[in-house]
Amino acid sequence: MPAPESVSVSVVIPTLQEAGEIRSCLEHLAAQGADEVVVADADSPDGTADLARSAGVRVVSSPRGRGIQQNRGAAATSGDVLLFLHADCRLDPGGIACLRRFVSRCPKVPGGCFRMRVDGPEAGFRAIDAAAHLRAGLIGLPYGDQGIFVPRPVFDRIGGFPEVPLMEDVFLALRLRRLGRIALLPSRIHVSPRRWRRHGLLGQSLRNWGLTAAAAAGVPTEVLARFYPMVR
């Protein structure tokens, strides 16, 4: 069993117009002690890539789409474990250390995620947190904003993310579930409430659940994309 400190973690962040978030995100990861950070930017016109480079991290250019962006980013890393993080998400203090300890103790687990908490005081967000806990912990279908992690050999074995218009996180989880149970770490990930506040808490949640069920049932992603046009 490898020592936790010997497990290197590479963080991949897919971005599209995240100039308002990327600097804070990278500062947060530096404080967490991430071994390596790669930003996979889809030619953002707002200077996201330049801000990331000025923070000292590697930036790779990619066509738009989280699946292909995260694959491009992963190909530019060298760590033992890949952690895919959205620019508007922040780990609890010690989150990456928690990830290292888990991978050290459970090297055969194919992947996992963190416990989600939406950063908002509304009671409805606590219901979303609970639903995410059940979805990831019991069903094994985490969303990308829960900080999905995959050991590199497993990522290579399953062929990475499917490069589809959306729901790449769900399809990745379906691939991982064939190899074993997906883990839910005790450490939390704090998620921006911006999507729910933009589209409505109930509307966004129903859309997410409906798309997840349809994707798991085999509905083509090209059809699903019509109902979720803004994907980063």
KOLTOR-612937 format. One record per residue (C-alpha): residue number from 1; residue in three letters; y, x, z. Coordinates in Angstrom, 3 decimals, padded with zeros to 6 digits, m for minus. Layout:
BEGIN
    i   aa        yy        xx        zz
  NUM  ala         Y         X         Z
...
REM end
This chain:
BEGIN
    i   aa        yy        xx        zz
    1  met   000.000   000.000   000.000
    2  pro   003.299   001.608  m001.069
    3  ala   006.057   002.030   001.479
    4  pro   008.880  m000.510   001.006
    5  glu   011.450   002.224   000.408
    6  ser   009.390   003.549  m002.498
    7  val   009.598   000.235  m004.393
    8  ser   012.489   000.427  m006.860
    9  val   014.277  m002.769  m007.843
   10  ser   016.071  m003.189  m011.171
   11  val   018.487  m006.130  m011.352
   12  val   019.169  m007.778  m014.714
   13  ile   022.198  m010.073  m015.048
   14  pro   022.612  m012.185  m018.211
   15  thr   026.280  m012.957  m018.816
   16  leu   028.465  m015.082  m021.029
   17  gln   032.142  m015.332  m020.085
   18  glu   031.662  m014.313  m016.451
   19  ala   034.853  m012.272  m016.000
   20  gly   035.684  m014.313  m012.918
   21  glu   032.352  m013.518  m011.230
   22  ile   030.978  m010.231  m012.482
   23  arg   033.011  m007.798  m010.394
   24  ser   032.195  m009.580  m007.143
   25  cys   028.552  m009.853  m008.169
   26  leu   028.270  m006.122  m008.841
   27  glu   030.033  m005.192  m005.604
   28  his   027.592  m007.413  m003.754
   29  leu   024.602  m005.706  m005.385
   30  ala   025.978  m002.254  m004.593
   31  ala   026.159  m003.279  m000.920
   32  gln   022.571  m004.574  m001.162
   33  gly   021.325  m001.181  m002.315
   34  ala   019.976  m002.198  m005.709
   35  asp   018.384   000.813  m007.404
   36  glu   019.582  m000.152  m010.870
   37  val   021.729  m002.889  m012.380
   38  val   021.910  m003.809  m016.060
   39  val   024.230  m006.474  m017.450
   40  ala   022.995  m008.132  m020.641
   41  asp   026.130  m009.596  m022.178
   42  ala   026.276  m012.002  m025.114
   43  asp   029.509  m010.562  m026.545
   44  ser   031.713  m012.389  m024.045
   45  pro   035.291  m012.715  m025.353
   46  asp   036.777  m012.600  m021.840
   47  gly   036.090  m008.917  m021.095
   48  thr   032.985  m009.420  m018.950
   49  ala   031.284  m006.362  m020.457
   50  asp   034.307  m004.115  m019.909
   51  leu   034.573  m005.195  m016.280
   52  ala   030.889  m004.406  m015.772
   53  arg   031.238  m000.967  m017.363
   54  ser   034.267  m000.224  m015.195
   55  ala   032.074  m000.950  m012.171
   56  gly   029.697   001.786  m013.328
   57  val   026.714  m000.268  m014.470
   58  arg   024.935  m000.202  m017.798
   59  val   025.764  m002.957  m020.262
   60  val   023.547  m003.968  m023.183
   61  ser   024.687  m006.312  m025.924
   62  ser   022.482  m009.251  m026.822
   63  pro   022.483  m012.443  m028.855
   64  arg   023.291  m015.478  m026.755
   65  gly   020.461  m017.069  m024.777
   66  arg   019.212  m016.189  m021.325
   67  gly   015.656  m015.548  m022.481
   68  ile   016.564  m012.906  m025.035
   69  gln   019.365  m011.502  m022.873
   70  gln   017.047  m010.974  m019.923
   71  asn   014.402  m009.391  m022.143
   72  arg   016.983  m007.014  m023.596
   73  gly   018.198  m006.160  m020.117
   74  ala   014.679  m005.625  m018.785
   75  ala   013.903  m003.249  m021.659
   76  ala   016.822  m001.073  m020.539
   77  thr   015.560  m000.693  m016.948
   78  ser   012.979   001.510  m015.261
   79  gly   012.360  m000.031  m011.800
   80  asp   009.043  m001.153  m010.343
   81  val   010.273  m004.723  m009.877
   82  leu   012.609  m006.749  m012.078
   83  leu   015.014  m009.140  m010.347
   84  phe   016.827  m011.571  m012.647
   85  leu   020.082  m012.690  m011.086
   86  his   022.813  m015.008  m012.339
   87  ala   026.380  m013.769  m012.029
   88  asp   027.426  m016.620  m009.719
   89  cys   024.598  m016.102  m007.210
   90  arg   024.633  m013.913  m004.090
   91  leu   021.718  m012.797  m001.937
   92  asp   021.675  m012.937   001.841
   93  pro   022.391  m009.550   003.449
   94  gly   019.169  m007.567   003.257
   95  gly   017.827  m009.674   000.396
   96  ile   016.718  m006.748  m001.740
   97  ala   015.210  m005.035   001.308
   98  cys   013.244  m008.251   001.940
   99  leu   012.044  m008.160  m001.662
  100  arg   010.926  m004.535  m001.323
  101  arg   008.953  m005.310   001.862
  102  phe   007.252  m008.283   000.259
  103  val   006.206  m006.418  m002.890
  104  ser   004.955  m003.536  m000.756
  105  arg   002.790  m005.860   001.349
  106  cys   001.674  m008.191  m001.454
  107  pro   001.370  m006.083  m004.603
  108  lys  m000.935  m008.569  m006.360
  109  val   001.492  m011.521  m006.276
  110  pro   002.697  m012.110  m009.854
  111  gly   006.282  m012.967  m008.955
  112  gly   008.538  m015.108  m006.862
  113  cys   012.050  m016.148  m005.917
  114  phe   014.410  m016.676  m002.982
  115  arg   015.199  m019.801  m000.972
  116  met   018.191  m021.511  m002.562
  117  arg   021.336  m022.702  m000.836
  118  val   024.163  m024.228  m002.841
  119  asp   027.482  m022.982  m001.483
  120  gly   029.118  m026.306  m000.711
  121  pro   029.486  m028.499   002.381
  122  glu   028.436  m031.764   000.731
  123  ala   025.312  m033.394   002.160
  124  gly   023.999  m033.848  m001.355
  125  phe   023.738  m030.099  m001.758
  126  arg   021.371  m029.918   001.204
  127  ala   019.118  m032.387  m000.600
  128  ile   019.238  m030.122  m003.670
  129  asp   018.317  m027.148  m001.465
  130  ala   015.322  m029.031  m000.090
  131  ala   014.197  m030.125  m003.554
  132  ala   014.440  m026.536  m004.815
  133  his   012.353  m025.375  m001.853
  134  leu   009.625  m027.905  m002.684
  135  arg   009.772  m027.252  m006.431
  136  ala   009.469  m023.490  m006.053
  137  gly   007.283  m023.323  m002.952
  138  leu   004.787  m026.104  m003.674
  139  ile   004.831  m026.526  m007.454
  140  gly   005.653  m022.930  m008.333
  141  leu   008.535  m023.726  m010.706
  142  pro   011.647  m021.841  m009.618
  143  tyr   014.860  m022.001  m011.642
  144  gly   016.678  m018.866  m012.693
  145  asp   019.433  m019.348  m010.111
  146  gln   016.829  m018.771  m007.382
  147  gly   016.631  m015.077  m008.241
  148  ile   013.268  m014.784  m010.003
  149  phe   011.524  m011.439  m009.514
  150  val   008.518  m010.044  m011.374
  151  pro   006.721  m006.693  m010.991
  152  arg   007.151  m004.758  m014.226
  153  pro   003.412  m004.582  m015.115
  154  val   003.198  m008.374  m014.825
  155  phe   006.375  m008.872  m016.872
  156  asp   004.951  m006.689  m019.631
  157  arg   001.576  m008.408  m019.448
  158  ile   002.969  m011.918  m019.988
  159  gly   005.373  m010.807  m022.698
  160  gly   008.582  m011.348  m020.743
  161  phe   010.728  m014.438  m021.077
  162  pro   010.076  m016.807  m023.950
  163  glu   013.127  m016.578  m026.209
  164  val   013.832  m020.290  m026.365
  165  pro   017.129  m022.259  m026.336
  166  leu   016.772  m023.201  m022.658
  167  met   014.323  m023.602  m019.760
  168  glu   013.179  m020.007  m020.223
  169  asp   012.885  m019.772  m016.438
  170  val   010.462  m022.703  m016.280
  171  phe   008.337  m021.342  m019.111
  172  leu   008.254  m017.917  m017.455
  173  ala   007.091  m019.547  m014.218
  174  leu   004.355  m021.397  m016.100
  175  arg   003.129  m018.055  m017.448
  176  leu   003.245  m016.494  m013.979
  177  arg   001.333  m019.380  m012.393
  178  arg  m001.669  m018.557  m014.556
  179  leu  m001.913  m015.222  m012.724
  180  gly  m001.555  m016.493  m009.171
  181  arg   000.679  m018.287  m006.691
  182  ile   004.421  m017.709  m007.024
  183  ala   006.045  m016.528  m003.791
  184  leu   009.045  m018.033  m002.024
  185  leu   010.731  m015.369   000.093
  186  pro   012.291  m016.219   003.470
  187  ser   015.620  m014.658   002.477
  188  arg   018.156  m016.967   000.840
  189  ile   020.150  m016.872  m002.367
  190  his   023.554  m018.560  m002.373
  191  val   024.347  m020.444  m005.575
  192  ser   027.767  m021.476  m006.846
  193  pro   028.280  m025.258  m006.882
  194  arg   030.348  m025.061  m010.076
  195  arg   027.770  m026.729  m012.372
  196  trp   027.278  m029.725  m010.084
  197  arg   031.013  m030.132  m009.539
  198  arg   031.670  m029.915  m013.263
  199  his   028.990  m032.378  m014.353
  200  gly   028.487  m034.445  m011.212
  201  leu   025.966  m033.800  m008.457
  202  leu   023.643  m036.652  m009.334
  203  gly   023.982  m036.305  m013.090
  204  gln   023.335  m032.563  m013.102
  205  ser   020.362  m032.896  m010.759
  206  leu   018.753  m035.699  m012.769
  207  arg   019.280  m033.738  m015.965
  208  asn   017.635  m030.651  m014.459
  209  trp   014.632  m032.560  m013.115
  210  gly   014.167  m034.492  m016.331
  211  leu   014.315  m031.371  m018.485
  212  thr   011.882  m029.552  m016.198
  213  ala   009.355  m032.382  m016.380
  214  ala   009.745  m032.623  m020.149
  215  ala   009.357  m028.862  m020.611
  216  ala   006.228  m028.786  m018.454
  217  ala   004.861  m031.682  m020.525
  218  gly   005.304  m029.707  m023.724
  219  val   008.441  m031.251  m025.267
  220  pro   009.876  m028.711  m027.772
  221  thr   012.835  m026.758  m026.418
  222  glu   014.838  m027.517  m029.554
  223  val   014.723  m031.177  m028.531
  224  leu   015.555  m030.444  m024.896
  225  ala   018.547  m028.312  m025.908
  226  arg   020.304  m031.405  m027.269
  227  phe   020.602  m032.666  m023.704
  228  tyr   021.810  m029.370  m022.204
  229  pro   024.110  m027.774  m024.777
  230  met   025.881  m025.281  m022.489
  231  val   023.320  m022.579  m021.649
  232  arg   024.235  m019.071  m020.477
REM end
